């Protein structure tokens, strides 16, 4: 371990001991009003994922149907 401590590369990648996380300035400081915008974004994100999943599933089914058609033609 002493070898690593003396290695300049290791020293340059070590995290400093005085790390202080910065506050997230994007969030409102007062929570007195519900933030409907964030809830709507979450719902939109979930809906978008469901649509993407349905699209991927349809492509998968179409590809399988094409493969079954080719197999049927080969037999």
KEGU-774971 format. One record per residue (C-alpha): residue number from 1; residue in three letters; x negated, y negated, z. Coordinates in Angstrom, 2 decimals, always signed. Each point is the difference from the previous one (the first is absolute). Layout:
BEGIN
<sese resi="NUM" resn="ala" xx="X" yy="Y" zz="Z"/>
...
***
This chain:
BEGIN
<sese resi="1" resn="unk" xx="+0.00" yy="+0.00" zz="+0.00"/>
<sese resi="2" resn="unk" xx="-2.93" yy="-2.33" zz="+0.63"/>
<sese resi="3" resn="unk" xx="-1.00" yy="+0.39" zz="-3.62"/>
<sese resi="4" resn="unk" xx="+3.39" yy="-1.34" zz="-1.11"/>
<sese resi="5" resn="unk" xx="-0.22" yy="-2.96" zz="+2.35"/>
<sese resi="6" resn="unk" xx="-3.27" yy="-1.08" zz="-1.56"/>
<sese resi="7" resn="unk" xx="+1.24" yy="+0.52" zz="-3.57"/>
<sese resi="8" resn="unk" xx="+0.82" yy="-3.44" zz="-1.54"/>
<sese resi="9" resn="unk" xx="+2.70" yy="+1.50" zz="-2.26"/>
<sese resi="10" resn="unk" xx="+1.75" yy="+1.53" zz="+3.00"/>
<sese resi="11" resn="unk" xx="-0.21" yy="-3.30" zz="+1.87"/>
<sese resi="12" resn="unk" xx="+1.53" yy="-1.87" zz="-2.92"/>
<sese resi="13" resn="unk" xx="+3.05" yy="+2.27" zz="-0.16"/>
<sese resi="14" resn="unk" xx="+0.70" yy="+0.13" zz="+3.71"/>
<sese resi="15" resn="unk" xx="+3.05" yy="-1.97" zz="+1.11"/>
<sese resi="16" resn="unk" xx="-0.81" yy="-3.05" zz="+2.12"/>
<sese resi="17" resn="unk" xx="+0.90" yy="+0.28" zz="+3.67"/>
<sese resi="18" resn="unk" xx="+1.67" yy="-3.39" zz="+0.02"/>
<sese resi="19" resn="unk" xx="+2.78" yy="+0.91" zz="-2.45"/>
<sese resi="20" resn="unk" xx="+3.15" yy="-2.00" zz="+0.65"/>
<sese resi="21" resn="unk" xx="+3.08" yy="+0.86" zz="-2.11"/>
<sese resi="22" resn="unk" xx="+1.58" yy="-2.99" zz="-1.65"/>
<sese resi="23" resn="unk" xx="+3.71" yy="-0.59" zz="+0.63"/>
<sese resi="24" resn="unk" xx="+2.29" yy="+0.87" zz="-2.89"/>
<sese resi="25" resn="unk" xx="+1.12" yy="-3.40" zz="-1.28"/>
<sese resi="26" resn="unk" xx="+2.62" yy="+1.46" zz="-2.33"/>
<sese resi="27" resn="unk" xx="+2.36" yy="+0.93" zz="+2.82"/>
<sese resi="28" resn="unk" xx="+2.17" yy="-2.71" zz="+1.52"/>
<sese resi="29" resn="unk" xx="-1.01" yy="-0.91" zz="+3.53"/>
<sese resi="30" resn="unk" xx="+3.56" yy="-0.12" zz="+1.35"/>
<sese resi="31" resn="unk" xx="+2.23" yy="+3.06" zz="-0.10"/>
<sese resi="32" resn="unk" xx="+3.21" yy="-1.82" zz="+1.02"/>
<sese resi="33" resn="unk" xx="+1.56" yy="+0.55" zz="-3.44"/>
<sese resi="34" resn="unk" xx="+0.10" yy="+3.44" zz="-1.65"/>
<sese resi="35" resn="unk" xx="-2.07" yy="+0.08" zz="-3.14"/>
<sese resi="36" resn="unk" xx="+2.41" yy="+1.42" zz="-2.57"/>
<sese resi="37" resn="unk" xx="-2.51" yy="-0.61" zz="-2.78"/>
<sese resi="38" resn="unk" xx="-2.39" yy="+2.64" zz="+1.37"/>
<sese resi="39" resn="unk" xx="+2.85" yy="+2.49" zz="+0.39"/>
<sese resi="40" resn="unk" xx="+1.10" yy="-0.65" zz="-3.59"/>
<sese resi="41" resn="unk" xx="-3.56" yy="+0.51" zz="-1.25"/>
<sese resi="42" resn="unk" xx="-0.20" yy="+3.32" zz="+1.84"/>
<sese resi="43" resn="unk" xx="+3.33" yy="+1.12" zz="-1.47"/>
<sese resi="44" resn="unk" xx="-1.13" yy="-1.08" zz="-3.48"/>
<sese resi="45" resn="unk" xx="-3.23" yy="+1.94" zz="+0.44"/>
<sese resi="46" resn="unk" xx="+1.88" yy="+3.14" zz="+1.06"/>
<sese resi="47" resn="unk" xx="+2.43" yy="-0.34" zz="-2.90"/>
<sese resi="48" resn="unk" xx="-2.88" yy="-0.47" zz="-2.45"/>
<sese resi="49" resn="unk" xx="-1.72" yy="+3.13" zz="+1.33"/>
<sese resi="50" resn="unk" xx="+3.21" yy="+2.00" zz="-0.41"/>
<sese resi="51" resn="unk" xx="+0.34" yy="-1.17" zz="-3.61"/>
<sese resi="52" resn="unk" xx="-3.63" yy="+0.86" zz="-0.72"/>
<sese resi="53" resn="unk" xx="+0.44" yy="+3.43" zz="+1.54"/>
<sese resi="54" resn="unk" xx="+3.13" yy="+0.64" zz="-2.07"/>
<sese resi="55" resn="unk" xx="-1.86" yy="-1.08" zz="-3.15"/>
<sese resi="56" resn="unk" xx="-2.91" yy="+2.33" zz="+0.77"/>
<sese resi="57" resn="unk" xx="+2.39" yy="+2.86" zz="+0.70"/>
<sese resi="58" resn="unk" xx="+1.81" yy="-0.56" zz="-3.31"/>
<sese resi="59" resn="unk" xx="-3.31" yy="+0.01" zz="-1.87"/>
<sese resi="60" resn="unk" xx="-0.93" yy="+3.25" zz="+1.75"/>
<sese resi="61" resn="unk" xx="+3.32" yy="+1.61" zz="-0.95"/>
<sese resi="62" resn="unk" xx="-0.33" yy="-1.18" zz="-3.59"/>
<sese resi="63" resn="unk" xx="-3.51" yy="+1.44" zz="-0.23"/>
<sese resi="64" resn="unk" xx="+1.18" yy="+3.34" zz="+1.43"/>
<sese resi="65" resn="unk" xx="+2.93" yy="+0.08" zz="-2.44"/>
<sese resi="66" resn="unk" xx="-2.40" yy="-0.59" zz="-2.90"/>
<sese resi="67" resn="unk" xx="-2.23" yy="+2.81" zz="+1.22"/>
<sese resi="68" resn="unk" xx="+2.97" yy="+2.38" zz="+0.34"/>
<sese resi="69" resn="unk" xx="+1.11" yy="-0.93" zz="-3.53"/>
<sese resi="70" resn="unk" xx="-3.48" yy="+0.77" zz="-1.35"/>
<sese resi="71" resn="unk" xx="-0.04" yy="+3.29" zz="+1.92"/>
<sese resi="72" resn="unk" xx="+3.42" yy="+0.94" zz="-1.39"/>
<sese resi="73" resn="unk" xx="-1.14" yy="-0.78" zz="-3.53"/>
<sese resi="74" resn="unk" xx="-3.15" yy="+2.07" zz="+0.46"/>
<sese resi="75" resn="unk" xx="+2.03" yy="+3.02" zz="+1.13"/>
***
